[in-house]
Amino acid sequence: MRQEAEWMVPSDDKILELIREYGNLTPTAIEDLGGPSAGHARNRCPVLAEYGLLDRISRGLYGITEAGEAYLTEELDASELEPVQDTE
């Protein structure tokens, strides 16, 4: 069973699963592929990136990280993640 963090919401798993399956996606593409609305994904993707589960490839484009993959395969407890500093 996946170990979620208290900052996560139920739609986060769907967002991560879609990006793992289809590759780098925008919030609009996430909605088009059956995920949450683009507006909701637009709010959640930066949070998932802040905790290291997604990479912000460019403005509005996200890809999954090794940590994101590990979370989906139940090898990572998301509650142990800390926000990462943006080095840009």
OpenMM code with the backbone's topology and positions (N, CA, C; nanometers):
from openmm import Vec3, app, unit

residues = "MET ARG GLN GLU ALA GLU TRP MET VAL PRO SER ASP ASP LYS ILE LEU GLU LEU ILE ARG GLU TYR GLY ASN LEU THR PRO THR ALA ILE GLU ASP LEU GLY GLY PRO SER ALA GLY HIS ALA ARG ASN ARG CYS PRO VAL LEU ALA GLU TYR GLY LEU LEU ASP ARG ILE SER ARG GLY LEU TYR GLY ILE THR GLU ALA GLY GLU ALA TYR LEU THR GLU GLU LEU ASP ALA SER GLU LEU GLU PRO VAL GLN ASP THR GLU".split()
positions = [
    Vec3(0.0833, -0.1181, 0.0000),
    Vec3(0.0000, 0.0000, 0.0000),
    Vec3(0.0881, 0.1250, 0.0000),
    Vec3(0.0540, 0.2210, -0.0848),
    Vec3(0.1320, 0.3450, -0.0921),
    Vec3(0.1213, 0.4228, 0.0373),
    Vec3(0.2331, 0.4803, 0.0772),
    Vec3(0.2394, 0.5590, 0.2000),
    Vec3(0.2310, 0.7069, 0.1649),
    Vec3(0.1105, 0.7626, 0.1785),
    Vec3(0.0886, 0.9029, 0.1471),
    Vec3(0.1340, 0.9925, 0.2608),
    Vec3(0.1505, 1.1200, 0.2280),
    Vec3(0.1819, 1.2215, 0.3279),
    Vec3(0.0560, 1.3027, 0.3550),
    Vec3(0.0506, 1.3692, 0.4680),
    Vec3(-0.0694, 1.4452, 0.5002),
    Vec3(-0.0900, 1.5643, 0.4080),
    Vec3(0.0133, 1.6110, 0.3390),
    Vec3(-0.0014, 1.7207, 0.2439),
    Vec3(-0.0580, 1.6741, 0.1095),
    Vec3(-0.0700, 1.5442, 0.0891),
    Vec3(-0.1184, 1.4903, -0.0376),
    Vec3(-0.2710, 1.4850, -0.0400),
    Vec3(-0.3265, 1.4885, -0.1618),
    Vec3(-0.4703, 1.4725, -0.1826),
    Vec3(-0.4912, 1.3508, -0.2729),
    Vec3(-0.6125, 1.2937, -0.2735),
    Vec3(-0.6347, 1.1702, -0.3506),
    Vec3(-0.5983, 1.1789, -0.4994),
    Vec3(-0.6144, 1.2941, -0.5610),
    Vec3(-0.5846, 1.3063, -0.7039),
    Vec3(-0.4349, 1.3028, -0.7353),
    Vec3(-0.3494, 1.3199, -0.6358),
    Vec3(-0.2045, 1.3193, -0.6605),
    Vec3(-0.1591, 1.1866, -0.7215),
    Vec3(-0.2133, 1.0759, -0.6729),
    Vec3(-0.1748, 0.9459, -0.7283),
    Vec3(-0.2072, 0.9382, -0.8775),
    Vec3(-0.3251, 0.9863, -0.9166),
    Vec3(-0.3659, 0.9815, -1.0575),
    Vec3(-0.2733, 1.0672, -1.1427),
    Vec3(-0.2375, 1.1842, -1.0933),
    Vec3(-0.1454, 1.2723, -1.1660),
    Vec3(-0.0116, 1.2015, -1.1868),
    Vec3(0.0426, 1.1446, -1.0798),
    Vec3(0.1709, 1.0744, -1.0895),
    Vec3(0.1622, 0.9542, -1.1834),
    Vec3(0.0539, 0.8785, -1.1750),
    Vec3(0.0374, 0.7607, -1.2609),
    Vec3(0.0315, 0.7996, -1.4079),
    Vec3(-0.0407, 0.9063, -1.4404),
    Vec3(-0.0514, 0.9495, -1.5796),
    Vec3(0.0832, 0.9963, -1.6341),
    Vec3(0.1579, 1.0720, -1.5540),
    Vec3(0.2885, 1.1195, -1.6003),
    Vec3(0.3852, 1.0024, -1.6154),
    Vec3(0.3765, 0.9052, -1.5260),
    Vec3(0.4615, 0.7855, -1.5415),
    Vec3(0.4255, 0.7120, -1.6705),
    Vec3(0.2965, 0.6985, -1.6984),
    Vec3(0.2525, 0.6223, -1.8156),
    Vec3(0.2795, 0.6938, -1.9480),
    Vec3(0.2561, 0.8248, -1.9524),
    Vec3(0.2630, 0.8973, -2.0793),
    Vec3(0.3873, 0.9831, -2.0972),
    Vec3(0.4668, 0.9999, -1.9933),
    Vec3(0.5836, 1.0876, -2.0035),
    Vec3(0.5477, 1.2288, -1.9598),
    Vec3(0.6310, 1.3241, -1.9917),
    Vec3(0.6119, 1.4625, -1.9487),
    Vec3(0.4763, 1.5141, -1.9954),
    Vec3(0.4027, 1.5761, -1.9029),
    Vec3(0.2681, 1.6250, -1.9343),
    Vec3(0.2455, 1.7646, -1.8777),
    Vec3(0.1514, 1.8340, -1.9401),
    Vec3(0.1011, 1.9609, -1.8889),
    Vec3(-0.0276, 1.9320, -1.8110),
    Vec3(-0.0721, 2.0258, -1.7283),
    Vec3(-0.1999, 2.0056, -1.6596),
    Vec3(-0.3171, 1.9824, -1.7554),
    Vec3(-0.3176, 2.0486, -1.8692),
    Vec3(-0.4246, 2.0276, -1.9670),
    Vec3(-0.4206, 1.8850, -2.0202),
    Vec3(-0.3019, 1.8341, -2.0495),
    Vec3(-0.2890, 1.6962, -2.0980),
    Vec3(-0.3319, 1.5975, -1.9897),
    Vec3(-0.3024, 1.6274, -1.8650),
    Vec3(-0.3448, 1.5407, -1.7540),
    Vec3(-0.4973, 1.5290, -1.7544),
    Vec3(-0.5657, 1.6419, -1.7699),
    Vec3(-0.7123, 1.6393, -1.7760),
    Vec3(-0.7599, 1.5615, -1.8984),
    Vec3(-0.6987, 1.5869, -2.0126),
    Vec3(-0.7381, 1.5199, -2.1369),
    Vec3(-0.7232, 1.3686, -2.1280),
    Vec3(-0.6293, 1.3207, -2.0469),
    Vec3(-0.6036, 1.1772, -2.0327),
    Vec3(-0.6841, 1.1129, -1.9193),
    Vec3(-0.7808, 1.1871, -1.8663),
    Vec3(-0.8686, 1.1297, -1.7648),
    Vec3(-0.8335, 1.1623, -1.6217),
    Vec3(-0.7402, 1.2522, -1.6033),
    Vec3(-0.7026, 1.2925, -1.4684),
    Vec3(-0.7919, 1.4034, -1.4173),
    Vec3(-0.7510, 1.4656, -1.3076),
    Vec3(-0.8299, 1.5765, -1.2539),
    Vec3(-0.8305, 1.6952, -1.3506),
    Vec3(-0.9156, 1.7919, -1.3236),
    Vec3(-0.9255, 1.9091, -1.4105),
    Vec3(-0.7894, 1.9777, -1.4238),
    Vec3(-0.7726, 2.0477, -1.5357),
    Vec3(-0.6457, 2.1171, -1.5601),
    Vec3(-0.6173, 2.2172, -1.4486),
    Vec3(-0.7209, 2.2852, -1.4008),
    Vec3(-0.7019, 2.3820, -1.2930),
    Vec3(-0.6514, 2.3159, -1.1656),
    Vec3(-0.7084, 2.2015, -1.1340),
    Vec3(-0.6640, 2.1295, -1.0137),
    Vec3(-0.5214, 2.0772, -1.0330),
    Vec3(-0.4941, 2.0180, -1.1482),
    Vec3(-0.3594, 1.9665, -1.1756),
    Vec3(-0.2572, 2.0803, -1.1750),
    Vec3(-0.2988, 2.1975, -1.2246),
    Vec3(-0.2100, 2.3140, -1.2261),
    Vec3(-0.1721, 2.3550, -1.0836),
    Vec3(-0.2615, 2.3324, -0.9886),
    Vec3(-0.2314, 2.3626, -0.8482),
    Vec3(-0.1504, 2.2531, -0.7810),
    Vec3(-0.1735, 2.1281, -0.8175),
    Vec3(-0.1092, 2.0153, -0.7502),
    Vec3(0.0312, 1.9850, -0.8025),
    Vec3(0.0559, 2.0014, -0.9313),
    Vec3(0.1875, 1.9675, -0.9871),
    Vec3(0.3017, 2.0440, -0.9192),
    Vec3(0.2877, 2.1748, -0.8944),
    Vec3(0.3964, 2.2438, -0.8237),
    Vec3(0.4197, 2.1888, -0.6831),
    Vec3(0.3147, 2.1451, -0.6156),
    Vec3(0.3305, 2.0870, -0.4821),
    Vec3(0.4063, 1.9547, -0.4916),
    Vec3(0.3677, 1.8720, -0.5879),
    Vec3(0.4380, 1.7445, -0.6074),
    Vec3(0.5838, 1.7680, -0.6455),
    Vec3(0.6100, 1.8737, -0.7209),
    Vec3(0.7485, 1.9086, -0.7559),
    Vec3(0.8232, 1.9602, -0.6330),
    Vec3(0.7555, 2.0372, -0.5492),
    Vec3(0.8179, 2.0909, -0.4273),
    Vec3(0.8684, 1.9788, -0.3368),
    Vec3(0.7973, 1.8677, -0.3357),
    Vec3(0.8374, 1.7545, -0.2514),
    Vec3(0.9202, 1.6501, -0.3274),
    Vec3(0.9574, 1.6814, -0.4517),
    Vec3(1.0499, 1.5960, -0.5253),
    Vec3(0.9889, 1.4774, -0.5978),
    Vec3(0.8549, 1.4715, -0.6075),
    Vec3(0.7923, 1.3599, -0.6798),
    Vec3(0.7806, 1.3892, -0.8291),
    Vec3(0.7789, 1.5174, -0.8659),
    Vec3(0.7790, 1.5595, -1.0058),
    Vec3(0.8930, 1.6567, -1.0286),
    Vec3(0.9371, 1.6647, -1.1547),
    Vec3(1.0323, 1.7663, -1.1992),
    Vec3(0.9565, 1.8670, -1.2833),
    Vec3(0.9841, 1.9941, -1.2635),
    Vec3(0.9290, 2.0961, -1.3525),
    Vec3(1.0266, 2.1077, -1.4694),
    Vec3(0.9858, 2.0543, -1.5841),
    Vec3(1.0722, 2.0530, -1.7024),
    Vec3(1.0839, 2.1939, -1.7611),
    Vec3(0.9702, 2.2569, -1.7788),
    Vec3(0.9616, 2.3962, -1.8208),
    Vec3(0.8277, 2.4484, -1.7718),
    Vec3(0.7984, 2.5712, -1.8012),
    Vec3(0.6748, 2.6301, -1.7503),
    Vec3(0.5541, 2.5453, -1.7900),
    Vec3(0.4878, 2.4874, -1.6901),
    Vec3(0.3670, 2.4104, -1.7142),
    Vec3(0.3891, 2.2685, -1.7638),
    Vec3(0.5119, 2.2203, -1.7667),
    Vec3(0.5414, 2.0848, -1.8140),
    Vec3(0.6144, 2.0091, -1.7033),
    Vec3(0.5608, 1.8925, -1.6685),
    Vec3(0.6139, 1.8156, -1.5564),
    Vec3(0.6477, 1.6729, -1.5964),
    Vec3(0.7525, 1.6200, -1.5339),
    Vec3(0.7941, 1.4817, -1.5527),
    Vec3(0.8108, 1.4158, -1.4174),
    Vec3(0.8053, 1.2855, -1.4144),
    Vec3(0.8172, 1.2129, -1.2869),
    Vec3(0.9643, 1.1951, -1.2502),
    Vec3(0.9932, 1.1951, -1.1227),
    Vec3(1.1293, 1.1761, -1.0722),
    Vec3(1.1471, 1.0325, -1.0242),
    Vec3(1.2701, 0.9986, -0.9884),
    Vec3(1.2945, 0.8665, -0.9287),
    Vec3(1.2147, 0.8503, -0.8001),
    Vec3(1.2045, 0.9573, -0.7224),
    Vec3(1.1259, 0.9510, -0.5987),
    Vec3(0.9782, 0.9276, -0.6302),
    Vec3(0.9286, 0.9914, -0.7352),
    Vec3(0.7901, 0.9706, -0.7758),
    Vec3(0.7653, 0.8269, -0.8171),
    Vec3(0.8586, 0.7708, -0.8910),
    Vec3(0.8490, 0.6299, -0.9314),
    Vec3(0.8513, 0.5392, -0.8085),
    Vec3(0.9415, 0.5685, -0.7155),
    Vec3(0.9538, 0.4872, -0.5946),
    Vec3(0.8256, 0.4936, -0.5116),
    Vec3(0.7637, 0.6117, -0.5059),
    Vec3(0.6376, 0.6240, -0.4336),
    Vec3(0.5305, 0.5357, -0.4986),
    Vec3(0.5206, 0.5415, -0.6310),
    Vec3(0.4175, 0.4641, -0.7013),
    Vec3(0.4381, 0.3132, -0.6871),
    Vec3(0.5629, 0.2707, -0.6754),
    Vec3(0.5902, 0.1269, -0.6604),
    Vec3(0.5996, 0.0854, -0.5131),
    Vec3(0.5554, 0.1747, -0.4253),
    Vec3(0.5478, 0.1484, -0.2809),
    Vec3(0.6841, 0.1281, -0.2154),
    Vec3(0.7887, 0.1879, -0.2750),
    Vec3(0.9228, 0.1785, -0.2196),
    Vec3(0.9614, 0.3038, -0.1416),
    Vec3(0.8735, 0.4045, -0.1402),
    Vec3(0.9029, 0.5312, -0.0748),
    Vec3(0.7807, 0.5748, 0.0057),
    Vec3(0.8042, 0.6139, 0.1291),
    Vec3(0.6998, 0.6683, 0.2153),
    Vec3(0.6992, 0.8202, 0.1956),
    Vec3(0.5953, 0.8728, 0.1307),
    Vec3(0.5902, 1.0158, 0.1008),
    Vec3(0.5876, 1.1023, 0.2257),
    Vec3(0.5445, 1.0470, 0.3376),
    Vec3(0.5404, 1.1269, 0.4606),
    Vec3(0.6809, 1.1613, 0.5108),
    Vec3(0.7816, 1.0948, 0.4585),
    Vec3(0.9202, 1.1240, 0.4975),
    Vec3(0.9842, 1.2327, 0.4118),
    Vec3(0.9149, 1.2771, 0.3080),
    Vec3(0.9702, 1.3786, 0.2183),
    Vec3(0.9626, 1.5166, 0.2803),
    Vec3(1.0651, 1.5953, 0.2551),
    Vec3(1.0690, 1.7340, 0.2963),
    Vec3(1.0669, 1.8194, 0.1701),
    Vec3(1.0136, 1.9414, 0.1786),
    Vec3(1.0166, 2.0289, 0.0612),
    Vec3(1.1614, 2.0511, 0.0172),
    Vec3(1.1845, 2.0515, -0.1128),
    Vec3(1.3189, 2.0761, -0.1652),
    Vec3(1.3318, 2.2214, -0.2045),
    Vec3(1.4499, 2.2742, -0.1879),
    Vec3(1.4751, 2.4132, -0.2259),
    Vec3(1.4905, 2.4215, -0.3755),
    Vec3(1.4293, 2.5218, -0.4351),
    Vec3(1.4442, 2.5455, -0.5784),
    Vec3(1.5796, 2.6121, -0.5990),
    Vec3(1.6643, 2.5510, -0.6805),
    Vec3(1.8005, 2.6017, -0.6990),
    Vec3(1.8103, 2.7015, -0.8141),
    Vec3(1.6986, 2.7345, -0.8763),
    Vec3(1.7036, 2.8295, -0.9894),
    Vec3(1.7180, 2.9709, -0.9420),
] * unit.nanometer
topology = app.Topology()
chain = topology.addChain("A")
for resn in residues:
    res = topology.addResidue(resn, chain)
    for name in ("N", "CA", "C"):
        topology.addAtom(name, app.Element.getBySymbol(name[0]), res)
